[in-house]
Amino acid sequence: FKGDHQKVRQLDQLVAEKLGFVKSIPVSGQTYSRKLDIKLSEVLAGIGATAHKFAVDLRLLSNLKVQEEPFAKNQTGSSAMAYKRNPMRSERLTGLARKLMGLIPNFYATYANQWLERTLDDSAIRRMDIPQAFLLTDAILKLFVNITSDMVVYPGQINKLIKTELPFMATEKIIMDAVEKGESRQEMHEVIKVHSIAAGKVVKDQAGENDLLQRLGDDDRIPFSYRELLEMTKDILQFTGRAEQQTEEFLNEIVYPLLEKNKENYRAVDSELNV
């Protein structure tokens, strides 16, 4: 263009628009900065990290028998033990997500090792890692959709576990209510700590019932009877704090508006899996 920089910029913009981009990279030579690949990989690995956290939590909940991933009619939970229902989808999701997150250092190393403007040691590794990152993310999201479409929750088991832990959960409320009656917080904390440790040993060492409330009710230093303690702790939901409200606020103020804003981008996803 005979040194006409404006024409160069115009051509750059025209080519970008032709390819479907709103703007182009402001500073580039033969290639763009490989630091952009880092940002790309971080976004994809972030999806992997979220999926990994979800899958690990679901596996833990499955172990407690309170929530499970879908289980097909003729699915085999374990080739060795017929009774088992291994969370195969979640385990697969965890493994793929771990692989995706593990690609990040490659992108950092490739960018950091570029000599001056660029050297060709970036070529081979990018040809592997960028496609792998997208393919892994695609598989992870497919698993995510498959698992969340048919998760199973067991309220009875949840209630059973809550009742086992409820006396421990209630200790903070008991301390606060005792302080309102004029008791020393430090003394109440110490008394309840001693009884909590003893009750915990019964549960763990003897597989016994959690008798913490009975122990506290029998202790004259606690300003509540056993019956009063039962009354104070009968409303389980009081110990969930703002969990319900925060969940609804997050859905109504963040999630649903985002879904509505991007509804034109929705499409059907085939999330069927063979396990």
C-alpha positions, -999 to +999 in steps of 0.1 A: +000+000+000+030+023-005+033+031+032-004+039+036-009+027+072-046+036+072-052+013+042-034-015+061-057-010+091-088-009+069-078-041+052-072-057+086-107-047+097-123-059+065-106-093+068-116-096+104-153-088+096-152-112+067-142-139+091-170-129+115-150-109+141-159-075+154-123-064+158-088-077+153-058-081+175-042-047+180-005-057+179+005-087+158+032-098+133+033-131+116+013-146+145-006-133+175+008-134+210+007-169+224-005-154+256-039-154+241-037-192+240-032-190+278-064-171+282-083-195+260-070-225+279-078-209+313-114-205+302-117-241+292-098-254+322-121-233+344-150-253+330-130-284+338-124-273+374-161-266+380-170-300+366-143-317+387-156-300+419-191-310+410-182-346+402-161-350+434-189-337+456-214-360+439-191-390+445-189-381+481-226-377+484-231-410+466-208-426+492-231-413+519-261-426+499-279-393+498-276-384+461-266-404+431-260-400+394-283-417+369-281-455+369-293-473+338-317-503+341-292-529+330-261-511+341-234-530+360-222-510+390-190-530+395-176-560+376-163-575+409-190-567+434-226-571+422-242-549+449-220-518+441-232-488+422-200-470+413-205-434+402-190-442+368-201-410+350-188-388+378-155-408+379-152-403+341-160-366+345-133-363+372-106-380+350-114-359+319-114-327+339-081-335+355-066-340+321-080-307+308-067-288+338-033-304+334-029-288+300-026-253+314+012-254+321+019-263+285+003-230+273+023-210+299+055-227+289+049-222+252+042-185+256+071-179+279+096-197+257+090-177+225+122-160+214+116-123+206+087-123+182+082-160+177+100-193+174+085-225+159+087-246+190+051-235+196+037-253+165+037-290+174+024-286+210-004-262+200-016-287+173-021-312+201-031-291+231-057-267+216-078-295+199-074-316+230-087-288+252-118-283+231-125-320+227-121-326+265-144-296+273-170-310+249-169-344+265-170-329+300-201-308+292-218-337+276-212-357+308-224-327+329-257-326+310-261-364+312-256-365+350-276-335+359-306-345+338-314-375+360-298-371+394-315-389+422-318-375+458-328-396+488-345-372+514-349-400+539-312-407+541-305-370+542-329-366+572-312-396+589-278-380+586-290-346+597-305-360+628-273-378+636-253-345+633-280-322+646-268-320+682-234-309+671-249-284+646-270-269+674-241-262+698-236-226+685-273-218+691-272-234+726-241-212+734-258-180+722-291-188+740-271-195+772-253-162+769-286-144+766-295-160+799-264-144+815-240-173+812-203-169+803-197-177+767-162-190+774-175-213+802-204-226+780-180-232+751-157-253+773-186-273+789-201-281+755-167-289+740-161-315+766-195-331+762-192-330+724-159-349+724-175-375+747-206-378+726-184-381+695-165-410+709-197-428+716-208-423+680-174-433+665-160-458+689-192-476+700-214-469+669-239-455+694-266-427+692-255-391+695-265-383+731-250-348+733-283-331+741-290-356+769-255-350+783-260-312+782-295-315+797-280-335+826-253-309+833-263-283+859-240-258+844-262-257+812-292-235+818-316-257+798-332-290+805-331-319+780-367-312+770-359-276+764-329-285+743-351-308+722-376-280+717-348-255+708-335-278+681-366-294+666-367-269+637-340-283+615-342-255+589-331-229+614-295-243+610-294-238+573-289-201+576-294-182+544-287-212+522-322-213+507-325-176+501-290-173+487-297-201+462-330-185+451-313-151+448-285-166+427-309-183+404-332-153+400-306-126+398-277-143+380-286-176+364-320-170+349-312-136+334-281-151+317-301-180+304-327-156+291-301-133+275-285-162+256-316-183+248-310-177+211-278-197+213-295-228+228-296-260+209-304-296+216-275-316+230-272-354+226-259-364+260-266-401+258-238-422+272-228-459+273-216-469+307 
